[in-house]
Amino acid sequence: MDKSVVSRWLSGKVMPSGHNRARIASEIARLRPGFSALAFESPRDHFLAALS
């Protein structure tokens, strides 16, 4: 994954594709059981709470 792509995701300029959101969610879920790609669709505060 090119870091410029991730940088655009983090800045909010673009959203990861559904495929990439699923891949990211899978990796996050390894550290935060129960995390799913659905968190990307929730309000920001809910998303951040799911990460902590």
PyMOL Python script that loads the backbone (N, CA, C, O; Angstrom):
from pymol import cmd

cmd.read_pdbstr("""\
ATOM      1  N   MET A   1       0.851  -1.171   0.000  1.00  0.00           N
ATOM      2  CA  MET A   1       0.000   0.000   0.000  1.00  0.00           C
ATOM      3  C   MET A   1       0.895   1.232   0.000  1.00  0.00           C
ATOM      4  O   MET A   1       1.796   1.352   0.830  1.00  0.00           O
ATOM      5  N   ASP A   2       0.652   2.119  -0.905  1.00  0.00           N
ATOM      6  CA  ASP A   2       1.420   3.353  -0.991  1.00  0.00           C
ATOM      7  C   ASP A   2       1.012   4.291   0.134  1.00  0.00           C
ATOM      8  O   ASP A   2      -0.179   4.483   0.380  1.00  0.00           O
ATOM      9  N   LYS A   3       1.978   4.870   0.811  1.00  0.00           N
ATOM     10  CA  LYS A   3       1.656   5.730   1.951  1.00  0.00           C
ATOM     11  C   LYS A   3       0.896   6.985   1.543  1.00  0.00           C
ATOM     12  O   LYS A   3       0.194   7.565   2.371  1.00  0.00           O
ATOM     13  N   SER A   4       1.015   7.423   0.288  1.00  0.00           N
ATOM     14  CA  SER A   4       0.249   8.596  -0.144  1.00  0.00           C
ATOM     15  C   SER A   4      -1.244   8.286  -0.177  1.00  0.00           C
ATOM     16  O   SER A   4      -2.068   9.166   0.075  1.00  0.00           O
ATOM     17  N   VAL A   5      -1.595   7.037  -0.487  1.00  0.00           N
ATOM     18  CA  VAL A   5      -3.001   6.619  -0.491  1.00  0.00           C
ATOM     19  C   VAL A   5      -3.543   6.669   0.931  1.00  0.00           C
ATOM     20  O   VAL A   5      -4.624   7.209   1.167  1.00  0.00           O
ATOM     21  N   VAL A   6      -2.801   6.112   1.870  1.00  0.00           N
ATOM     22  CA  VAL A   6      -3.213   6.125   3.273  1.00  0.00           C
ATOM     23  C   VAL A   6      -3.317   7.561   3.766  1.00  0.00           C
ATOM     24  O   VAL A   6      -4.245   7.893   4.504  1.00  0.00           O
ATOM     25  N   SER A   7      -2.395   8.406   3.375  1.00  0.00           N
ATOM     26  CA  SER A   7      -2.434   9.817   3.769  1.00  0.00           C
ATOM     27  C   SER A   7      -3.719  10.490   3.295  1.00  0.00           C
ATOM     28  O   SER A   7      -4.313  11.279   4.028  1.00  0.00           O
ATOM     29  N   ARG A   8      -4.147  10.183   2.079  1.00  0.00           N
ATOM     30  CA  ARG A   8      -5.408  10.766   1.566  1.00  0.00           C
ATOM     31  C   ARG A   8      -6.604  10.241   2.341  1.00  0.00           C
ATOM     32  O   ARG A   8      -7.564  10.975   2.574  1.00  0.00           O
ATOM     33  N   TRP A   9      -6.554   8.962   2.747  1.00  0.00           N
ATOM     34  CA  TRP A   9      -7.635   8.417   3.576  1.00  0.00           C
ATOM     35  C   TRP A   9      -7.692   9.158   4.898  1.00  0.00           C
ATOM     36  O   TRP A   9      -8.762   9.584   5.333  1.00  0.00           O
ATOM     37  N   LEU A  10      -6.534   9.311   5.540  1.00  0.00           N
ATOM     38  CA  LEU A  10      -6.499   9.939   6.856  1.00  0.00           C
ATOM     39  C   LEU A  10      -6.897  11.404   6.815  1.00  0.00           C
ATOM     40  O   LEU A  10      -7.465  11.924   7.775  1.00  0.00           O
ATOM     41  N   SER A  11      -6.604  12.067   5.713  1.00  0.00           N
ATOM     42  CA  SER A  11      -6.969  13.482   5.595  1.00  0.00           C
ATOM     43  C   SER A  11      -8.446  13.663   5.266  1.00  0.00           C
ATOM     44  O   SER A  11      -8.981  14.766   5.373  1.00  0.00           O
ATOM     45  N   GLY A  12      -9.107  12.569   4.864  1.00  0.00           N
ATOM     46  CA  GLY A  12     -10.516  12.656   4.503  1.00  0.00           C
ATOM     47  C   GLY A  12     -10.758  13.061   3.067  1.00  0.00           C
ATOM     48  O   GLY A  12     -11.904  13.260   2.664  1.00  0.00           O
ATOM     49  N   LYS A  13      -9.687  13.187   2.280  1.00  0.00           N
ATOM     50  CA  LYS A  13      -9.852  13.570   0.877  1.00  0.00           C
ATOM     51  C   LYS A  13     -10.547  12.490   0.070  1.00  0.00           C
ATOM     52  O   LYS A  13     -11.324  12.789  -0.837  1.00  0.00           O
ATOM     53  N   VAL A  14     -10.272  11.241   0.395  1.00  0.00           N
ATOM     54  CA  VAL A  14     -10.927  10.099  -0.251  1.00  0.00           C
ATOM     55  C   VAL A  14     -11.201   9.039   0.797  1.00  0.00           C
ATOM     56  O   VAL A  14     -10.560   9.007   1.848  1.00  0.00           O
ATOM     57  N   MET A  15     -12.156   8.175   0.504  1.00  0.00           N
ATOM     58  CA  MET A  15     -12.457   7.050   1.390  1.00  0.00           C
ATOM     59  C   MET A  15     -11.893   5.781   0.767  1.00  0.00           C
ATOM     60  O   MET A  15     -11.877   5.637  -0.456  1.00  0.00           O
ATOM     61  N   PRO A  16     -11.432   4.864   1.605  1.00  0.00           N
ATOM     62  CA  PRO A  16     -10.978   3.585   1.061  1.00  0.00           C
ATOM     63  C   PRO A  16     -12.146   2.856   0.399  1.00  0.00           C
ATOM     64  O   PRO A  16     -13.299   3.032   0.792  1.00  0.00           O
ATOM     65  N   SER A  17     -11.846   2.054  -0.585  1.00  0.00           N
ATOM     66  CA  SER A  17     -12.891   1.257  -1.244  1.00  0.00           C
ATOM     67  C   SER A  17     -13.456   0.251  -0.245  1.00  0.00           C
ATOM     68  O   SER A  17     -12.864   0.016   0.808  1.00  0.00           O
ATOM     69  N   GLY A  18     -14.579  -0.327  -0.571  1.00  0.00           N
ATOM     70  CA  GLY A  18     -15.181  -1.340   0.296  1.00  0.00           C
ATOM     71  C   GLY A  18     -14.229  -2.487   0.567  1.00  0.00           C
ATOM     72  O   GLY A  18     -14.151  -2.994   1.686  1.00  0.00           O
ATOM     73  N   HIS A  19     -13.509  -2.890  -0.460  1.00  0.00           N
ATOM     74  CA  HIS A  19     -12.534  -3.977  -0.314  1.00  0.00           C
ATOM     75  C   HIS A  19     -11.437  -3.577   0.680  1.00  0.00           C
ATOM     76  O   HIS A  19     -11.073  -4.365   1.554  1.00  0.00           O
ATOM     77  N   ASN A  20     -10.918  -2.366   0.548  1.00  0.00           N
ATOM     78  CA  ASN A  20      -9.863  -1.928   1.458  1.00  0.00           C
ATOM     79  C   ASN A  20     -10.388  -1.692   2.870  1.00  0.00           C
ATOM     80  O   ASN A  20      -9.676  -1.956   3.839  1.00  0.00           O
ATOM     81  N   ARG A  21     -11.622  -1.200   3.007  1.00  0.00           N
ATOM     82  CA  ARG A  21     -12.201  -1.051   4.353  1.00  0.00           C
ATOM     83  C   ARG A  21     -12.306  -2.404   5.039  1.00  0.00           C
ATOM     84  O   ARG A  21     -12.034  -2.521   6.234  1.00  0.00           O
ATOM     85  N   ALA A  22     -12.698  -3.420   4.289  1.00  0.00           N
ATOM     86  CA  ALA A  22     -12.793  -4.768   4.867  1.00  0.00           C
ATOM     87  C   ALA A  22     -11.416  -5.272   5.294  1.00  0.00           C
ATOM     88  O   ALA A  22     -11.284  -5.890   6.350  1.00  0.00           O
ATOM     89  N   ARG A  23     -10.405  -5.016   4.493  1.00  0.00           N
ATOM     90  CA  ARG A  23      -9.044  -5.434   4.838  1.00  0.00           C
ATOM     91  C   ARG A  23      -8.548  -4.693   6.074  1.00  0.00           C
ATOM     92  O   ARG A  23      -7.941  -5.295   6.960  1.00  0.00           O
ATOM     93  N   ILE A  24      -8.805  -3.393   6.134  1.00  0.00           N
ATOM     94  CA  ILE A  24      -8.389  -2.593   7.290  1.00  0.00           C
ATOM     95  C   ILE A  24      -9.122  -3.077   8.537  1.00  0.00           C
ATOM     96  O   ILE A  24      -8.513  -3.247   9.594  1.00  0.00           O
ATOM     97  N   ALA A  25     -10.429  -3.296   8.412  1.00  0.00           N
ATOM     98  CA  ALA A  25     -11.233  -3.749   9.553  1.00  0.00           C
ATOM     99  C   ALA A  25     -10.741  -5.091  10.070  1.00  0.00           C
ATOM    100  O   ALA A  25     -10.717  -5.324  11.279  1.00  0.00           O
ATOM    101  N   SER A  26     -10.352  -5.967   9.166  1.00  0.00           N
ATOM    102  CA  SER A  26      -9.845  -7.274   9.559  1.00  0.00           C
ATOM    103  C   SER A  26      -8.579  -7.133  10.403  1.00  0.00           C
ATOM    104  O   SER A  26      -8.408  -7.840  11.396  1.00  0.00           O
ATOM    105  N   GLU A  27      -7.709  -6.235  10.013  1.00  0.00           N
ATOM    106  CA  GLU A  27      -6.474  -6.016  10.772  1.00  0.00           C
ATOM    107  C   GLU A  27      -6.758  -5.358  12.127  1.00  0.00           C
ATOM    108  O   GLU A  27      -6.165  -5.731  13.138  1.00  0.00           O
ATOM    109  N   ILE A  28      -7.660  -4.387  12.141  1.00  0.00           N
ATOM    110  CA  ILE A  28      -8.015  -3.740  13.412  1.00  0.00           C
ATOM    111  C   ILE A  28      -8.653  -4.753  14.352  1.00  0.00           C
ATOM    112  O   ILE A  28      -8.378  -4.745  15.552  1.00  0.00           O
ATOM    113  N   ALA A  29      -9.510  -5.631  13.812  1.00  0.00           N
ATOM    114  CA  ALA A  29     -10.214  -6.626  14.635  1.00  0.00           C
ATOM    115  C   ALA A  29      -9.251  -7.600  15.301  1.00  0.00           C
ATOM    116  O   ALA A  29      -9.579  -8.192  16.329  1.00  0.00           O
ATOM    117  N   ARG A  30      -8.078  -7.768  14.727  1.00  0.00           N
ATOM    118  CA  ARG A  30      -7.085  -8.628  15.380  1.00  0.00           C
ATOM    119  C   ARG A  30      -6.679  -8.044  16.726  1.00  0.00           C
ATOM    120  O   ARG A  30      -6.371  -8.785  17.659  1.00  0.00           O
ATOM    121  N   LEU A  31      -6.679  -6.712  16.830  1.00  0.00           N
ATOM    122  CA  LEU A  31      -6.318  -6.034  18.081  1.00  0.00           C
ATOM    123  C   LEU A  31      -7.532  -5.612  18.896  1.00  0.00           C
ATOM    124  O   LEU A  31      -7.459  -5.486  20.118  1.00  0.00           O
ATOM    125  N   ARG A  32      -8.635  -5.397  18.216  1.00  0.00           N
ATOM    126  CA  ARG A  32      -9.886  -4.961  18.854  1.00  0.00           C
ATOM    127  C   ARG A  32     -10.997  -5.908  18.434  1.00  0.00           C
ATOM    128  O   ARG A  32     -11.749  -5.606  17.507  1.00  0.00           O
ATOM    129  N   PRO A  33     -11.114  -7.063  19.111  1.00  0.00           N
ATOM    130  CA  PRO A  33     -12.153  -8.030  18.725  1.00  0.00           C
ATOM    131  C   PRO A  33     -13.536  -7.376  18.669  1.00  0.00           C
ATOM    132  O   PRO A  33     -13.888  -6.571  19.532  1.00  0.00           O
ATOM    133  N   GLY A  34     -14.295  -7.725  17.666  1.00  0.00           N
ATOM    134  CA  GLY A  34     -15.626  -7.157  17.496  1.00  0.00           C
ATOM    135  C   GLY A  34     -15.669  -5.990  16.530  1.00  0.00           C
ATOM    136  O   GLY A  34     -16.745  -5.609  16.070  1.00  0.00           O
ATOM    137  N   PHE A  35     -14.514  -5.415  16.213  1.00  0.00           N
ATOM    138  CA  PHE A  35     -14.480  -4.313  15.249  1.00  0.00           C
ATOM    139  C   PHE A  35     -14.865  -4.857  13.882  1.00  0.00           C
ATOM    140  O   PHE A  35     -14.446  -5.953  13.512  1.00  0.00           O
ATOM    141  N   SER A  36     -15.659  -4.102  13.127  1.00  0.00           N
ATOM    142  CA  SER A  36     -16.032  -4.538  11.782  1.00  0.00           C
ATOM    143  C   SER A  36     -16.026  -3.346  10.831  1.00  0.00           C
ATOM    144  O   SER A  36     -15.958  -2.192  11.255  1.00  0.00           O
ATOM    145  N   ALA A  37     -16.099  -3.646   9.554  1.00  0.00           N
ATOM    146  CA  ALA A  37     -16.108  -2.604   8.529  1.00  0.00           C
ATOM    147  C   ALA A  37     -17.321  -1.688   8.675  1.00  0.00           C
ATOM    148  O   ALA A  37     -17.311  -0.570   8.159  1.00  0.00           O
ATOM    149  N   LEU A  38     -18.361  -2.142   9.367  1.00  0.00           N
ATOM    150  CA  LEU A  38     -19.538  -1.287   9.580  1.00  0.00           C
ATOM    151  C   LEU A  38     -19.195  -0.038  10.375  1.00  0.00           C
ATOM    152  O   LEU A  38     -19.891   0.971  10.267  1.00  0.00           O
ATOM    153  N   ALA A  39     -18.149  -0.088  11.159  1.00  0.00           N
ATOM    154  CA  ALA A  39     -17.740   1.079  11.951  1.00  0.00           C
ATOM    155  C   ALA A  39     -17.388   2.261  11.056  1.00  0.00           C
ATOM    156  O   ALA A  39     -17.511   3.412  11.475  1.00  0.00           O
ATOM    157  N   PHE A  40     -16.955   1.992   9.834  1.00  0.00           N
ATOM    158  CA  PHE A  40     -16.610   3.071   8.911  1.00  0.00           C
ATOM    159  C   PHE A  40     -17.835   3.897   8.520  1.00  0.00           C
ATOM    160  O   PHE A  40     -17.699   5.044   8.094  1.00  0.00           O
ATOM    161  N   GLU A  41     -19.014   3.327   8.659  1.00  0.00           N
ATOM    162  CA  GLU A  41     -20.253   4.014   8.289  1.00  0.00           C
ATOM    163  C   GLU A  41     -20.869   4.781   9.452  1.00  0.00           C
ATOM    164  O   GLU A  41     -21.811   5.549   9.260  1.00  0.00           O
ATOM    165  N   SER A  42     -20.347   4.578  10.647  1.00  0.00           N
ATOM    166  CA  SER A  42     -20.933   5.212  11.836  1.00  0.00           C
ATOM    167  C   SER A  42     -20.382   6.625  12.021  1.00  0.00           C
ATOM    168  O   SER A  42     -19.367   6.985  11.426  1.00  0.00           O
ATOM    169  N   PRO A  43     -21.063   7.425  12.854  1.00  0.00           N
ATOM    170  CA  PRO A  43     -20.553   8.772  13.136  1.00  0.00           C
ATOM    171  C   PRO A  43     -19.134   8.708  13.705  1.00  0.00           C
ATOM    172  O   PRO A  43     -18.740   7.716  14.319  1.00  0.00           O
ATOM    173  N   ARG A  44     -18.388   9.767  13.491  1.00  0.00           N
ATOM    174  CA  ARG A  44     -16.979   9.811  13.879  1.00  0.00           C
ATOM    175  C   ARG A  44     -16.752   9.416  15.333  1.00  0.00           C
ATOM    176  O   ARG A  44     -15.841   8.640  15.618  1.00  0.00           O
ATOM    177  N   ASP A  45     -17.557   9.929  16.256  1.00  0.00           N
ATOM    178  CA  ASP A  45     -17.335   9.612  17.673  1.00  0.00           C
ATOM    179  C   ASP A  45     -17.551   8.124  17.957  1.00  0.00           C
ATOM    180  O   ASP A  45     -16.859   7.548  18.798  1.00  0.00           O
ATOM    181  N   HIS A  46     -18.499   7.504  17.267  1.00  0.00           N
ATOM    182  CA  HIS A  46     -18.729   6.064  17.424  1.00  0.00           C
ATOM    183  C   HIS A  46     -17.557   5.267  16.830  1.00  0.00           C
ATOM    184  O   HIS A  46     -17.113   4.269  17.396  1.00  0.00           O
ATOM    185  N   PHE A  47     -17.078   5.733  15.683  1.00  0.00           N
ATOM    186  CA  PHE A  47     -15.942   5.085  15.042  1.00  0.00           C
ATOM    187  C   PHE A  47     -14.725   5.121  15.973  1.00  0.00           C
ATOM    188  O   PHE A  47     -14.065   4.105  16.190  1.00  0.00           O
ATOM    189  N   LEU A  48     -14.441   6.307  16.516  1.00  0.00           N
ATOM    190  CA  LEU A  48     -13.284   6.448  17.393  1.00  0.00           C
ATOM    191  C   LEU A  48     -13.450   5.612  18.660  1.00  0.00           C
ATOM    192  O   LEU A  48     -12.477   5.052  19.165  1.00  0.00           O
ATOM    193  N   ALA A  49     -14.671   5.526  19.173  1.00  0.00           N
ATOM    194  CA  ALA A  49     -14.914   4.704  20.364  1.00  0.00           C
ATOM    195  C   ALA A  49     -14.664   3.234  20.051  1.00  0.00           C
ATOM    196  O   ALA A  49     -14.178   2.496  20.908  1.00  0.00           O
ATOM    197  N   ALA A  50     -14.986   2.800  18.848  1.00  0.00           N
ATOM    198  CA  ALA A  50     -14.762   1.409  18.467  1.00  0.00           C
ATOM    199  C   ALA A  50     -13.281   1.077  18.393  1.00  0.00           C
ATOM    200  O   ALA A  50     -12.887  -0.081  18.538  1.00  0.00           O
ATOM    201  N   LEU A  51     -12.464   2.096  18.166  1.00  0.00           N
ATOM    202  CA  LEU A  51     -11.022   1.884  18.099  1.00  0.00           C
ATOM    203  C   LEU A  51     -10.356   1.824  19.461  1.00  0.00           C
ATOM    204  O   LEU A  51      -9.255   1.291  19.602  1.00  0.00           O
ATOM    205  N   SER A  52     -11.029   2.373  20.465  1.00  0.00           N
ATOM    206  CA  SER A  52     -10.374   2.415  21.779  1.00  0.00           C
ATOM    207  C   SER A  52     -10.854   1.331  22.702  1.00  0.00           C
ATOM    208  O   SER A  52     -10.393   1.240  23.840  1.00  0.00           O
TER     209      SER A  52
END
""", "prot")
cmd.dss("prot")
cmd.show_as("cartoon", "prot")
cmd.util.cbc("prot")
cmd.orient("prot")
